[in-house]
Amino acid sequence: MATLRGEQVDRPAVSFYEIGGFAINPSDPNPFNIYSDPSWQPLLRLAEEQTDIIRMRGPKLSFVYEDVRNRHFSEETYMKNGSKFVVTRIKAGGREFTSLTRRDPDVDTIWTLKHFLSDADDLKAYLTLPDEAFIQKSDTSNLLTAEEAVGDRGIVMVDVPDPLVLAAQLFSMEDYTIIALTEPELFHTLLEKYAKNLYRIIEQVSEQFPGRLWRICGPEYACEPYLPPRLFNDYVVRYAGPMVKAIQKHGGFARIHCHGRLKAILPYIAEMGADGLDPVEPPTQGDVELEYVRREYGQNMVLFGNLEITDIENMDSADFEKVVARALTEGTAGRGRGFVLMPSASPYGRTITPRTLANYKTMVRLAKECR
């Protein structure tokens, strides 16, 4: 918390992001639990015992008008060839839309095989859904429980989407970009529909769980090369900006999660008054060096990053040590609010290699040596 407040610390914090962030139970026998593999156990222990824990938790949410929700939304799960498939159906505007996802047992990710919507006519029908089908109420008891459990080893971060990610994920990436570029009025109507419920939730949770760190996911959907920077202002600042202010009103800290090319949108992120930014990816995934972001924007924002998960998994240990050393040097250079050494993501396969484990150990060692 001292880093978030811009106070002096004895060393930079180090986080493994989702490792130590996700709710992981290595003893769970579920066949889809990749973290039960023996190769994961040293890395999980390293995260719990040697890093600055940032638990990623969303508040418990339930639908206020369940009968309305259930009239329009339904879900079916089935297994095939060892994989889990989920079919979700939406009835709207006299039509039925479906999505299909797949989860494989050895990969901790969900693949969307079919998206709900594909064009403007689909979106117009979707927008006929009553607002009551989206209204939720929140419960922060799980956040308090997680905070009590982690104690002085770390903090709990409230994880929430912005309206843009909820809207974009209704479509394939290609169809989303076409709609966002060619149907701005219609797309704003969709964003406003999601924003109504999100703003209520954030106001409730930030009041009941004040003074904590939050992560807002979704702004990357308005980054280049997907959309031009002017639409970041239209689709992110306009809708995520009020989220930032609601969090800060109750003493919280708003961190913007945004992969990819940042340089053209950094002024907009600063305009929102964000307290933090992650993962500040270096070129070639990103388009700006950490040194630049620290110099130009680090006075007001805590920077989280800027290590690539692909480097952790693939880079020779000696070369990776140089990458970590550079990130620590650039992330703490000059005057700034704070820096947290962190990767862009975490491994999502069932097996952790000795190289991957060694590189995570390098992160911890160099962060603790940095004074």
C-alpha positions, 0 to 999 in steps of 0.5 A, a space after each residue: 500500500 505504501 507504493 500505491 500511496 507514493 511513499 518511500 519503500 525499501 525496495 520495489 515490490 515484486 508480483 507474479 501477477 496471476 500466480 499468487 493472484 488467482 484463487 488456486 488450490 493445488 490439491 483440488 482433484 478436478 481434471 481441469 486444475 493444471 496447478 495440481 501438477 507437481 511441477 507447479 508446486 515450487 513456483 506456487 510456494 515461491 509466489 506465496 513465500 517470497 513475493 508481494 501478494 496481490 490477490 485478484 478477486 471480484 465481489 460476489 454478484 447476483 442478479 436482482 431480477 433472476 426471473 427476468 434474467 432466466 427468461 432471456 439467458 440460459 446455459 448448457 455444459 457438456 463434455 466431449 473428448 475430455 474437453 468442457 464445452 459451454 453453450 450460452 443462449 440469449 433470447 432477444 428481439 424475437 431471435 436466439 443468439 448462441 455462444 460456444 466455448 471450450 476448455 481443455 484439461 491441460 490449458 487454463 484458458 477458455 476458447 470462444 468457438 462461436 460469438 453471440 453477435 456478428 453485425 448491426 442487426 444482431 446488436 439491435 436485437 440484443 439491445 431490446 433486452 430489458 435493463 432488469 436482465 443485467 441489474 446485479 447486487 454485490 456482496 463484499 464478504 469474499 473480499 474481506 475473507 481474502 484480505 484476512 487470509 493474506 494478512 500482512 503478506 499482501 493485499 486484495 485487488 478488486 478486479 472489474 471489467 469496463 463496459 468496453 470489454 463486455 461489449 467487445 466480447 459479444 463479437 469476434 475481434 473482426 466483427 467488433 472492430 467493424 461495429 465499433 468503427 462504423 456504428 458508433 451511435 449503436 455501439 455507444 448505446 451498448 456501452 451505456 447499457 453495460 455502464 448502468 449496472 457497472 457504475 452501481 456495482 462499483 459505487 456499492 463495492 468501493 463504499 463497502 470496501 474502501 481504500 483498496 487497489 482495483 484493476 479495470 480490464 478492457 481498455 486494450 480493446 481500444 488500442 492500436 492496431 484495433 482502433 484509432 486513438 481517438 476512439 480510446 477517448 470515446 470508448 474508454 475515457 468516457 466510460 472507464 473514467 467515471 469508474 476511476 472517479 468512483 473508486 477514488 471517491 472512497 479512497 481506492 486506487 484505480 489501476 488500468 490494465 492495458 496490453 499492447 501499444 500504449 504510446 498514443 493512448 497514454 495521454 488519455 489514461 493520464 486524463 482519467 486520473 488512473 493511479 496505476 497502469 499494467 503491464 507496460 509491455 516493452 517492444 515488440 508487444 508494446 511500442 514504448 519503453 518503460 523509461 519513457 513511461 516512467 519519465 513522462 507519466 510515472 509521477 502520478 501513476 504506479 507502473 506495474 510490469 514490464 516483463 513478458 511472460 514469453 521471456 520468462 518461459 523461453 529466455 536463457 537465464 543469463 539473458 533474462 537477468 539482464 532484462 529484469 535488471 533493466 526493468 528495475 533500473 528504468 522502473 525506479 529511475 528518477 522521481 516517480 510514484 512507484 514501481 512493481 516488478 511484474 510479468 505481463 501474464 502467467 503460464 497457462 499450461 500444466 507443466 512448469 519447466 526448470 527454466 521458467 522456475 529459474 527465471 521467476 527466482 531471478 525476479 525475486 532475487 533482483 527485486 530484493 537486491 534493488 535498493 
